[in-house]
Amino acid sequence: MMKGQIFFSTLTCILIASAPMLLAEDSKQVQSQDQERIYRSQLMTQEERNEYRNKIRTVKTAKEREKIRHEHHILMTV
């Protein structure tokens, strides 16, 4: 019984200690994915990226999303 409690306590401590590292890595991965998905996102502010994402999310069809992506692509190449 005591060994089980020690094991559980140790496992809990390890998980708590590693949580910030896991969250930071996840955040980096999401940021990296966003930059890959948004054409020339490195030239945009965080607010501009958020606006773009919201615009993409609010449209209903794939055709509308493609139109927004195309317009964005043209805007970022000018």
C-alpha positions in Angstrom: 0.0 0.0 0.0 2.8 2.4 1.0 4.7 1.6 -2.2 1.7 2.5 -4.3 1.3 5.8 -2.6 5.0 6.6 -3.1 4.8 5.7 -6.7 1.7 7.8 -7.3 3.3 10.8 -5.5 6.5 10.5 -7.5 4.5 10.2 -10.8 2.5 13.2 -9.8 5.6 15.3 -9.1 7.2 14.3 -12.4 4.0 15.3 -14.3 3.7 18.6 -12.5 7.4 19.4 -13.0 7.2 18.6 -16.7 4.0 20.4 -17.5 5.5 23.8 -18.3 8.0 22.2 -20.7 5.2 20.3 -22.5 3.0 23.4 -22.7 5.9 25.5 -24.1 6.7 22.8 -26.7 3.0 22.6 -27.7 2.9 26.4 -28.0 5.9 26.4 -30.2 4.4 23.7 -32.4 1.2 25.6 -32.8 3.0 28.8 -33.6 5.1 26.9 -36.2 2.0 25.4 -37.7 0.3 28.8 -37.9 3.3 30.3 -39.7 3.4 27.4 -42.2 -0.3 27.8 -42.9 -0.5 31.5 -43.3 1.4 32.7 -46.3 4.2 35.1 -45.2 2.9 35.2 -41.6 6.4 36.3 -40.4 5.6 39.7 -42.0 2.3 40.0 -40.1 1.7 41.2 -36.6 0.0 38.8 -34.1 -3.2 40.9 -34.4 -3.1 40.6 -38.2 -2.6 36.8 -38.0 -5.5 36.6 -35.5 -7.8 38.6 -37.9 -6.8 36.4 -40.8 -7.6 33.2 -38.8 -10.9 34.6 -37.6 -11.8 35.6 -41.2 -11.0 32.0 -42.4 -13.0 30.4 -39.6 -16.1 32.5 -40.2 -16.7 31.6 -43.8 -18.9 28.7 -44.6 -17.5 27.1 -47.7 -14.1 25.9 -49.0 -14.5 28.2 -52.0 -14.9 31.2 -49.7 -11.8 30.2 -47.8 -9.8 29.7 -51.0 -10.9 33.2 -52.1 -9.6 34.7 -48.8 -6.3 32.8 -49.1 -5.9 33.9 -52.7 -6.6 37.6 -51.8 -4.2 37.3 -48.9 -1.5 35.8 -51.1 -1.8 38.7 -53.6 -1.8 41.2 -50.8 1.4 39.7 -49.3 3.3 39.6 -52.6 2.7 43.3 -53.5 
